[in-house]
Amino acid sequence: MTRTKFGSSPHSPGTKHLPREQDHSSLSLSTPDNESFSMSPPKFSLKGPERNYTRRLTLLTDTARQTLTSDTEITAKQSSPCTVTVTYGAISRLFQFPYPVNGKNCTIRVSRKAGWFELCVQTSTLMAAFGGYLDSPVPLSRQIDMAPQPISWNVSTINFNRLPRVDVNRFANKLSWLDYLALYVRSDRDYALQELGSSRTLLEYKVMISMIFSKYCAMGPNPAFGVSIDGETNLLLLTTDLFIDSASHNIVLDAYWLEVTPEFKKSGVKLPKHQQFDIDDMGSVSPVALLNMWKQSIPAMAERCRDWEHKETYEYKTESLVVDAGLVCSCGKGKVQPDFLRIGEWAGLAPKVVRLALSPLLPEPFVEPTRTQSLAAVDVARIGGKMNGKGTVCVACGSNGPTKKCGQCKQVSYCGRECQRKDWKQHKPKCC
């Protein structure tokens, strides 16, 4: 941390270069196959509304340059919110940037004779439809040129042994504050998208997690949840305890994850009873994209509470640490707590599950506005549907005009079908 006067640019500590690039010059690396190359630091450029980063990779030997022959295809694929992997021939290189980027909008410029190519990629903004953390909200990462130990990015590391546990069975009637916490998973931008009848995979993912927490408190001890498409379970979450993560002002579920693969189905092992969340019921634009976001996030959830050591042959030991959808390191399989083994119908699944820490994903106020719509929703919840002279309050918009109660639970009221439809995702877990 440093201190300087506002506007004192000669003494400002800001830099456009990546950490570990102290000399602001090209990095010269040697790979195991003795191919040498250099990569320039990211260069930022502003062209109208577009903000771009450019990095150049230069091949330094004749043998290396021969890989850029005229028929060599060069492709780029986003690896994580801030990285893009460029592949030429059988070789892949990781391009890292200091800001989230949109890997779907990138340009590759190449000089095959001189032996270099450049990657120009746009930065990812909050209003973009994809890219950056919108595609991968909780990725894995690791330090450059360091031992490939994975790090959970965007979620805090926790130790369940040091967190206060919430006794849900004893204080079931005192957990109404969880409903208020669920209101804060949406930012003002998310509320605006819902009012327009639009949605994004990240928003659907956040809402789905908050629904799991609501159901956890209502279903009794050790509920299991299934994430499914077309009624067929793809992922299974076996939950044990609820904890307070005071350092992050959040709550966290101690859970175990099982991917229901075709091989698992052929094994004949019976799944335990579980509450099924069908992605199709979420109104998802792309059910497959939402399922993949679950799979991409689970490795980071497992790493954040890891209390075991990785083996030498663990699956994350790659140069770019690209975690494919569904790839979870097998080192953690079978590392279960005694509480898990005490549940009879779960014991047989112990060798196949991986422990993880699941928390609601809350927006950050310093990144985007979060409180305008949330505080309005809290005010409506506090009113609790009381009469105020003109009718019952609509829980969706706060209108005090004529309303009708939900036809199923008779507990909440709406001013019309449109408000009931907009509020359905929030109300569905509580509707009996």
C-alpha positions as CSV (number, residue, x, y, z in Angstrom):
1,M,0.0,0.0,0.0
2,T,1.3,3.5,-0.9
3,R,0.0,7.0,-0.3
4,T,0.2,9.9,-2.7
5,K,-1.6,13.2,-3.4
6,F,-4.6,12.9,-5.7
7,G,-3.6,13.9,-9.2
8,S,0.1,13.7,-8.5
9,S,1.0,11.6,-11.6
10,P,4.8,11.7,-11.2
11,H,4.5,9.8,-7.9
12,S,1.5,7.6,-8.7
13,P,2.3,3.9,-8.4
14,G,0.0,2.7,-11.1
15,T,1.3,0.6,-14.0
16,K,-0.1,-1.0,-17.1
17,H,2.2,-4.0,-16.9
18,L,1.7,-7.4,-15.3
19,P,3.1,-8.2,-11.9
20,R,6.5,-9.8,-12.0
21,E,7.4,-7.8,-15.1
22,Q,9.4,-5.2,-13.1
23,D,11.7,-4.3,-15.9
24,H,8.8,-3.7,-18.3
25,S,10.7,-5.6,-21.0
26,S,9.9,-8.8,-22.8
27,L,9.9,-12.1,-21.0
28,S,12.2,-14.7,-22.5
29,L,11.1,-18.2,-21.5
30,S,12.5,-21.6,-22.4
31,T,10.1,-24.5,-22.7
32,P,10.8,-28.2,-22.1
33,D,11.3,-28.9,-25.8
34,N,14.1,-26.2,-25.9
35,E,12.0,-23.8,-28.1
36,S,12.8,-20.2,-27.1
37,F,10.3,-17.3,-27.4
38,S,9.7,-13.9,-26.0
39,M,6.3,-12.3,-25.2
40,S,5.8,-8.6,-24.9
41,P,3.9,-7.0,-22.0
42,P,0.3,-6.1,-22.7
43,K,-0.1,-2.9,-24.6
44,F,-3.4,-1.0,-24.0
45,S,-5.1,1.0,-26.7
46,L,-8.3,3.0,-26.9
47,K,-10.1,3.3,-30.2
48,G,-13.5,5.0,-29.7
49,P,-15.6,2.9,-27.4
50,E,-13.3,-0.1,-27.8
51,R,-10.6,-0.8,-25.2
52,N,-8.0,-3.4,-26.4
53,Y,-5.0,-5.2,-25.2
54,T,-2.2,-6.4,-27.5
55,R,0.6,-8.9,-26.9
56,R,3.2,-10.1,-29.3
57,L,4.9,-13.5,-29.2
58,T,8.2,-13.7,-31.1
59,L,9.9,-17.0,-31.9
60,L,13.7,-16.7,-31.4
61,T,15.1,-19.7,-33.2
62,D,15.0,-21.0,-36.7
63,T,13.5,-24.3,-35.5
64,A,10.7,-22.5,-33.7
65,R,10.0,-20.3,-36.7
66,Q,9.5,-23.3,-38.9
67,T,6.3,-24.0,-36.9
68,L,4.7,-20.9,-38.5
69,T,4.6,-22.3,-42.0
70,S,2.0,-21.1,-44.5
71,D,-0.4,-24.0,-43.7
72,T,-0.1,-23.7,-39.9
73,E,-3.5,-22.7,-38.5
74,I,-3.5,-20.2,-35.6
75,T,-6.5,-20.3,-33.2
76,A,-7.4,-18.5,-30.0
77,K,-9.6,-19.7,-27.2
78,Q,-10.5,-18.0,-23.9
79,S,-9.0,-20.0,-21.0
80,S,-10.1,-17.9,-18.1
81,P,-11.5,-14.4,-17.5
82,C,-8.0,-12.8,-18.0
83,T,-6.3,-15.3,-20.2
84,V,-6.5,-16.5,-23.8
85,T,-4.7,-19.7,-25.2
86,V,-3.3,-19.4,-28.7
87,T,-2.6,-22.6,-30.5
88,Y,-0.4,-22.9,-33.6
89,G,0.3,-26.4,-34.9
90,A,0.7,-28.7,-31.9
91,I,1.9,-25.9,-29.6
92,S,-0.2,-23.8,-27.2
93,R,0.8,-20.5,-25.5
94,L,-1.0,-18.7,-22.7
95,F,-1.6,-15.0,-23.1
96,Q,-2.3,-13.3,-19.8
97,F,-3.9,-9.8,-19.4
98,P,-4.2,-7.5,-16.3
99,Y,-8.0,-7.0,-16.9
100,P,-10.9,-9.4,-17.9
101,V,-11.1,-9.8,-21.7
102,N,-13.6,-11.0,-24.2
103,G,-11.9,-13.9,-26.0
104,K,-14.7,-14.1,-28.6
105,N,-13.7,-10.7,-30.0
106,C,-10.0,-11.1,-30.7
107,T,-7.8,-10.6,-33.7
108,I,-4.6,-12.4,-34.6
109,R,-1.9,-10.7,-36.7
110,V,1.0,-12.8,-37.9
111,S,4.3,-12.4,-39.8
112,R,5.3,-15.9,-40.7
113,K,8.6,-14.8,-42.3
114,A,9.7,-12.8,-39.3
115,G,8.4,-15.5,-36.9
116,W,5.9,-13.6,-34.7
117,F,2.2,-13.1,-34.1
118,E,0.1,-10.7,-32.1
119,L,-3.1,-11.2,-30.2
120,C,-5.4,-8.2,-30.0
121,V,-8.4,-8.7,-27.6
122,Q,-11.1,-6.4,-26.3
123,T,-11.6,-5.8,-22.6
124,S,-14.8,-7.3,-21.1
125,T,-17.3,-4.7,-19.7
126,L,-20.3,-5.2,-17.3
127,M,-22.8,-4.7,-20.1
128,A,-21.2,-7.2,-22.4
129,A,-23.1,-10.3,-23.3
130,F,-20.1,-12.6,-22.6
131,G,-16.4,-12.7,-21.8
132,G,-14.4,-12.1,-18.7
133,Y,-16.1,-13.2,-15.4
134,L,-19.5,-13.4,-17.1
135,D,-18.4,-16.7,-18.6
136,S,-16.4,-18.0,-15.6
137,P,-17.2,-16.2,-12.4
138,V,-15.0,-18.3,-10.1
139,P,-12.0,-19.6,-12.1
140,L,-8.8,-21.3,-10.9
141,S,-5.5,-19.6,-11.3
142,R,-1.8,-19.8,-10.3
143,Q,1.2,-17.6,-10.2
144,I,3.3,-17.2,-13.4
145,D,6.4,-19.5,-13.5
146,M,5.6,-20.9,-10.1
147,A,4.8,-24.4,-8.9
148,P,1.4,-25.2,-10.5
149,Q,-0.6,-25.1,-7.3
150,P,-4.1,-23.9,-8.1
151,I,-5.7,-20.9,-6.4
152,S,-9.4,-20.2,-6.1
153,W,-9.9,-16.8,-7.8
154,N,-12.8,-14.5,-6.8
155,V,-13.8,-16.7,-3.7
156,S,-12.1,-16.7,-0.3
157,T,-10.2,-19.7,1.1
158,I,-11.9,-21.1,4.2
159,N,-11.3,-23.6,7.0
160,F,-14.5,-25.3,8.1
161,N,-12.9,-26.2,11.4
162,R,-12.6,-22.5,12.3
163,L,-16.1,-21.3,11.2
164,P,-19.1,-21.0,13.4
165,R,-21.8,-23.6,12.5
166,V,-25.5,-22.7,12.2
167,D,-27.7,-25.2,13.9
168,V,-30.5,-25.2,11.4
169,N,-32.6,-27.7,13.3
170,R,-32.6,-25.8,16.5
171,F,-33.0,-22.3,15.1
172,A,-35.2,-23.0,12.1
173,N,-37.7,-20.3,13.0
174,K,-34.9,-17.7,13.3
175,L,-33.4,-17.9,9.8
176,S,-35.7,-15.5,8.0
177,W,-32.6,-13.3,7.5
178,L,-31.5,-15.7,4.8
179,D,-34.4,-14.5,2.7
180,Y,-33.0,-10.9,2.9
181,L,-29.5,-12.2,2.0
182,A,-31.0,-13.8,-1.1
183,L,-32.2,-10.4,-2.2
184,Y,-28.6,-9.1,-2.6
185,V,-27.5,-11.7,-5.1
186,R,-28.8,-9.4,-7.8
187,S,-27.2,-6.1,-8.7
188,D,-29.1,-3.1,-10.1
189,R,-28.1,-4.2,-13.5
190,D,-29.5,-7.7,-12.9
191,Y,-32.9,-6.3,-11.8
192,A,-32.9,-4.1,-14.9
193,L,-32.3,-7.1,-17.1
194,Q,-35.2,-9.0,-15.5
195,E,-37.6,-6.1,-16.0
196,L,-36.7,-6.2,-19.7
197,G,-37.5,-9.9,-19.8
198,S,-33.8,-10.7,-20.5
199,S,-31.4,-12.9,-18.6
200,R,-27.8,-14.1,-18.6
201,T,-26.2,-17.3,-17.6
202,L,-24.4,-15.7,-14.6
203,L,-27.6,-14.3,-13.2
204,E,-29.4,-17.6,-13.6
205,Y,-26.4,-19.3,-11.8
206,K,-26.6,-16.9,-8.9
207,V,-30.3,-17.2,-8.5
208,M,-30.0,-21.0,-8.6
209,I,-27.5,-21.0,-5.7
210,S,-29.7,-18.8,-3.6
211,M,-32.6,-21.2,-4.2
212,I,-30.5,-24.1,-2.9
213,F,-29.8,-22.1,0.3
214,S,-33.5,-21.4,0.8
215,K,-34.4,-25.1,0.3
216,Y,-31.6,-26.2,2.6
217,C,-33.2,-24.4,5.5
218,A,-36.7,-25.7,4.7
219,M,-36.0,-29.4,4.0
220,G,-34.4,-30.5,7.3
221,P,-31.1,-32.1,8.0
222,N,-28.7,-33.1,5.2
223,P,-30.7,-32.5,2.1
224,A,-29.4,-33.5,-1.4
225,F,-29.8,-31.4,-4.5
226,G,-29.6,-32.4,-8.1
227,V,-28.9,-30.1,-11.1
228,S,-30.7,-31.6,-14.1
229,I,-31.6,-31.0,-17.7
230,D,-34.9,-32.4,-19.1
231,G,-35.4,-34.2,-15.8
232,E,-32.1,-36.1,-15.9
233,T,-29.7,-35.4,-13.0
234,N,-26.2,-34.3,-14.1
235,L,-24.8,-33.0,-10.9
236,L,-25.5,-34.0,-7.3
237,L,-24.8,-31.9,-4.2
238,L,-24.9,-33.6,-0.8
239,T,-25.0,-31.0,1.9
240,T,-24.0,-31.4,5.5
241,D,-23.7,-28.2,7.5
242,L,-24.3,-24.4,7.2
243,F,-21.5,-22.0,8.4
244,I,-21.0,-18.3,8.8
245,D,-18.1,-16.9,6.8
246,S,-17.7,-13.7,8.7
247,A,-14.6,-12.7,6.9
248,S,-16.6,-12.4,3.6
249,H,-19.9,-11.3,5.3
250,N,-21.4,-14.4,3.8
251,I,-22.6,-17.9,4.5
252,V,-21.2,-21.2,3.2
253,L,-22.5,-24.7,2.8
254,D,-20.3,-27.7,3.5
255,A,-21.2,-30.0,0.6
256,Y,-20.0,-32.9,-1.5
257,W,-20.1,-33.0,-5.3
258,L,-20.8,-35.9,-7.6
259,E,-21.0,-35.8,-11.4
260,V,-23.6,-38.3,-12.7
261,T,-21.7,-39.5,-15.7
262,P,-22.8,-42.2,-18.2
263,E,-20.2,-44.5,-16.6
264,F,-21.7,-43.8,-13.1
265,K,-25.2,-44.7,-14.4
266,K,-23.9,-48.0,-15.9
267,S,-22.4,-48.9,-12.5
268,G,-25.8,-49.5,-11.1
269,V,-25.2,-47.3,-8.0
270,K,-28.5,-45.8,-6.8
271,L,-28.7,-42.1,-6.3
272,P,-30.0,-41.0,-2.9
273,K,-33.2,-39.0,-2.6
274,H,-32.7,-35.4,-3.7
275,Q,-34.5,-32.2,-4.5
276,Q,-34.1,-31.7,-8.2
277,F,-33.5,-28.3,-9.8
278,D,-34.2,-28.6,-13.5
279,I,-32.3,-26.0,-15.5
280,D,-35.1,-25.8,-18.1
281,D,-37.4,-24.4,-15.4
282,M,-35.0,-21.5,-14.8
283,G,-36.0,-20.1,-18.2
284,S,-32.4,-20.4,-19.3
285,V,-31.4,-19.1,-22.7
286,S,-28.9,-21.9,-22.9
287,P,-29.4,-24.9,-20.4
288,V,-26.0,-26.3,-21.5
289,A,-24.2,-23.0,-20.8
290,L,-25.7,-22.9,-17.3
291,L,-24.7,-26.5,-16.6
292,N,-21.2,-25.8,-17.9
293,M,-20.9,-22.8,-15.5
294,W,-21.7,-25.1,-12.6
295,K,-19.0,-27.5,-13.8
296,Q,-16.5,-24.8,-14.3
297,S,-17.1,-23.3,-10.9
298,I,-16.9,-26.5,-8.9
299,P,-13.1,-26.9,-9.1
300,A,-12.7,-23.5,-7.4
301,M,-15.3,-24.4,-4.8
302,A,-13.3,-27.5,-4.0
303,E,-9.9,-25.7,-3.8
304,R,-11.2,-23.0,-1.4
305,C,-11.7,-25.6,1.4
306,R,-9.0,-28.1,0.4
307,D,-7.3,-29.7,3.5
308,W,-5.4,-32.4,1.6
309,E,-2.3,-32.3,-0.5
310,H,-2.2,-32.7,-4.3
311,K,-0.4,-35.7,-5.8
312,E,2.5,-35.3,-8.3
313,T,0.2,-36.5,-11.1
314,Y,-2.8,-34.3,-10.4
315,E,-4.9,-33.2,-13.3
316,Y,-4.4,-29.4,-12.9
317,K,-0.7,-29.7,-13.6
318,T,-0.7,-27.9,-16.9
319,E,0.9,-24.8,-18.2
320,S,-2.3,-22.7,-18.6
321,L,-4.3,-24.4,-15.8
322,V,-7.2,-24.7,-18.2
323,V,-10.0,-26.5,-16.4
324,D,-12.5,-28.0,-18.8
325,A,-16.1,-28.2,-17.9
326,G,-16.5,-31.2,-15.6
327,L,-12.7,-31.6,-14.8
328,V,-12.2,-31.8,-11.1
329,C,-8.9,-33.1,-9.7
330,S,-9.2,-36.7,-8.5
331,C,-6.8,-36.1,-5.6
332,G,-9.8,-35.0,-3.5
333,K,-12.1,-37.9,-4.2
334,G,-13.0,-39.9,-1.1
335,K,-11.7,-37.3,1.3
336,V,-14.9,-37.1,3.4
337,Q,-15.6,-36.2,7.0
338,P,-17.1,-38.5,9.5
339,D,-20.5,-36.7,9.3
340,F,-20.8,-37.8,5.7
341,L,-20.2,-41.5,6.5
342,R,-22.9,-41.5,9.2
343,I,-25.6,-41.0,6.5
344,G,-26.4,-44.5,5.4
345,E,-27.5,-43.9,1.8
346,W,-24.4,-41.7,1.2
347,A,-21.7,-44.0,2.5
348,G,-21.5,-45.9,-0.8
349,L,-20.8,-42.7,-2.7
350,A,-17.8,-41.7,-0.5
351,P,-15.0,-42.9,-2.9
352,K,-16.6,-40.8,-5.8
353,V,-17.4,-37.5,-4.2
354,V,-15.3,-34.3,-3.7
355,R,-15.8,-31.9,-0.8
356,L,-16.6,-28.2,-1.7
357,A,-17.7,-24.9,-0.1
358,L,-20.7,-23.4,-1.7
359,S,-21.6,-19.7,-1.1
360,P,-24.0,-17.2,-2.6
361,L,-22.3,-15.0,-5.2
362,L,-22.9,-11.4,-4.2
363,P,-22.1,-8.4,-6.4
364,E,-19.5,-6.0,-5.3
365,P,-20.7,-2.4,-4.7
366,F,-17.3,-1.0,-5.9
367,V,-17.8,-2.7,-9.3
368,E,-21.5,-2.0,-10.0
369,P,-24.5,-0.4,-8.1
370,T,-26.2,-3.0,-5.9
371,R,-28.5,-1.3,-3.4
372,T,-31.2,0.6,-5.2
373,Q,-33.4,-2.3,-6.1
374,S,-32.3,-4.4,-3.2
375,L,-33.3,-1.8,-0.6
376,A,-36.6,-1.3,-2.3
377,A,-37.2,-5.1,-2.2
378,V,-36.3,-5.1,1.6
379,D,-38.8,-2.3,2.2
380,V,-41.5,-4.3,0.5
381,A,-40.6,-7.4,2.5
382,R,-40.8,-5.5,5.8
383,I,-44.3,-4.3,4.9
384,G,-45.2,-8.0,4.7
385,G,-48.3,-7.5,2.6
386,K,-50.1,-5.4,5.2
387,M,-53.1,-3.4,4.2
388,N,-52.5,0.4,3.8
389,G,-55.8,1.7,2.7
390,K,-55.7,0.9,-1.0
391,G,-55.2,-2.8,-1.0
392,T,-52.5,-5.3,-0.3
393,V,-48.9,-4.4,-1.3
394,C,-47.5,-6.2,-4.4
395,V,-44.3,-7.9,-3.2
396,A,-42.7,-7.5,-6.7
397,C,-43.1,-3.8,-7.3
398,G,-44.4,-2.4,-4.0
399,S,-47.6,-1.1,-5.5
400,N,-50.4,-0.5,-3.0
401,G,-53.2,-0.8,-5.5
402,P,-55.6,-3.8,-5.9
403,T,-53.8,-7.1,-5.7
404,K,-54.5,-10.9,-5.7
405,K,-52.8,-13.5,-3.6
406,C,-50.7,-16.3,-5.1
407,G,-53.1,-19.1,-6.0
408,Q,-50.9,-21.8,-4.6
409,C,-49.6,-20.6,-1.2
410,K,-51.9,-17.7,-0.5
411,Q,-49.0,-16.0,1.3
412,V,-47.9,-13.2,-1.1
413,S,-49.8,-10.8,-3.3
414,Y,-49.3,-9.3,-6.8
415,C,-50.8,-6.5,-8.7
416,G,-50.9,-8.5,-11.9
417,R,-49.6,-11.5,-13.9
418,E,-46.6,-9.6,-15.1
419,C,-45.3,-8.9,-11.6
420,Q,-46.0,-12.5,-10.6
421,R,-44.1,-13.8,-13.6
422,K,-41.1,-11.5,-12.8
423,D,-41.0,-12.6,-9.1
424,W,-41.5,-16.3,-9.8
425,K,-37.8,-17.2,-9.6
426,Q,-37.5,-15.6,-6.2
427,H,-40.9,-16.9,-4.9
428,K,-40.7,-20.4,-6.2
429,P,-38.5,-21.9,-3.5
430,K,-40.8,-20.6,-0.8
431,C,-44.1,-21.5,-2.5
432,C,-45.6,-24.5,-0.8
